[in-house]
Amino acid sequence: MSDVVTSTTLDSWDKDVMQSPNIVMVDFWAAWCSPCKMVAPIVEELAKEYQGKANFFKLNTDENPDLASRYKIRGIPTLMFFKNGQIVEQIVGVVPKTQLKAKLDSLLT
């Protein structure tokens, strides 16, 4: 992980995601997932661009199956956007950075 994208787990989920005052983007991923490796640098870039405006976390679905099950993650990567502890958007698969920026911008306005 980096200084702008950190891991979250079942233990830190409530503090990191549910209680955050900011928009939160969670990247549900796994180490064996090639598309996840394609999305990771995009998430990193967005985290730097939106630092202070939104929070960015990665959740390893293999290490946190309870959370993956709770949010019905069936395909990865899945990017989930939370606002005030509620899911407001979800994107499955690899998408262009411009699409993710547009989604973040719409959630921040």
C-alpha positions in Angstrom: 0.0 0.0 0.0 1.0 3.6 -0.2 0.7 6.7 2.0 -2.6 7.7 0.2 -4.2 4.3 -0.3 -4.2 2.1 2.8 -5.6 -1.3 3.6 -8.8 -1.7 5.5 -9.9 -4.9 7.2 -12.9 -6.2 9.1 -11.3 -4.8 12.3 -10.9 -1.2 10.9 -13.9 -1.1 8.5 -16.2 0.9 10.7 -13.7 3.5 11.5 -12.2 3.7 8.0 -15.4 3.5 5.9 -18.6 3.7 7.9 -17.7 6.6 10.1 -15.8 8.6 7.6 -17.0 12.2 7.1 -15.5 12.1 3.5 -16.5 10.2 0.4 -14.7 6.8 0.6 -13.7 4.7 -2.3 -12.9 1.0 -1.5 -11.0 -1.2 -4.0 -12.1 -4.8 -3.4 -9.2 -6.9 -4.8 -7.1 -10.0 -4.5 -3.4 -10.7 -5.1 -4.1 -13.2 -7.9 -6.4 -10.9 -9.9 -4.7 -9.4 -13.0 -7.4 -6.8 -13.6 -7.0 -5.7 -10.0 -3.3 -5.0 -10.8 -4.4 -2.8 -13.7 -6.8 -0.7 -11.5 -4.3 -0.3 -8.7 -2.2 2.5 -10.3 -5.4 4.4 -11.3 -6.7 4.2 -7.7 -3.3 5.5 -6.5 -3.3 8.4 -8.9 -6.9 9.4 -7.9 -6.0 9.1 -4.2 -3.2 11.7 -4.8 -5.4 14.0 -6.8 -8.3 13.9 -4.3 -6.2 13.9 -1.1 -8.2 15.7 1.6 -11.4 15.4 -0.4 -11.9 11.6 -0.4 -10.5 8.6 1.3 -9.1 5.6 -0.6 -8.8 2.1 0.8 -8.1 -1.4 -0.5 -9.8 -4.5 0.9 -8.3 -7.9 0.1 -11.3 -10.1 -0.5 -9.3 -13.3 0.2 -8.3 -12.1 3.6 -11.7 -10.5 4.4 -14.3 -12.9 3.1 -16.9 -11.7 5.6 -16.9 -8.1 4.2 -16.8 -9.4 0.6 -19.8 -11.5 1.3 -21.6 -8.7 3.2 -21.3 -6.4 0.1 -22.1 -9.3 -2.3 -18.8 -8.9 -4.2 -19.0 -11.4 -7.1 -16.4 -10.0 -9.4 -13.1 -8.1 -8.7 -12.0 -5.5 -9.0 -15.0 -3.9 -7.5 -14.8 -0.2 -6.6 -17.4 0.9 -4.1 -18.1 4.5 -3.2 -19.5 5.3 0.3 -21.0 8.5 1.6 -22.0 8.7 5.3 -21.6 5.0 5.6 -23.9 4.2 2.7 -23.0 2.7 -0.7 -23.7 5.4 -3.3 -22.1 3.8 -6.3 -20.4 0.6 -7.4 -18.2 -0.1 -10.5 -17.1 -3.7 -11.3 -14.1 -4.3 -13.6 -11.4 -2.1 -15.2 -12.7 1.3 -16.2 -10.8 4.4 -17.5 -9.5 6.9 -15.0 -11.8 9.6 -16.6 -14.9 7.5 -15.7 -13.7 7.2 -12.1 -12.9 10.9 -11.9 -16.3 11.8 -13.2 -17.9 9.6 -10.6 -15.9 11.2 -7.8 -16.6 14.7 -9.0 -20.3 14.0 -9.1 -20.2 12.6 -5.5 -18.3 15.5 -4.2 -20.6 18.2 -5.5 
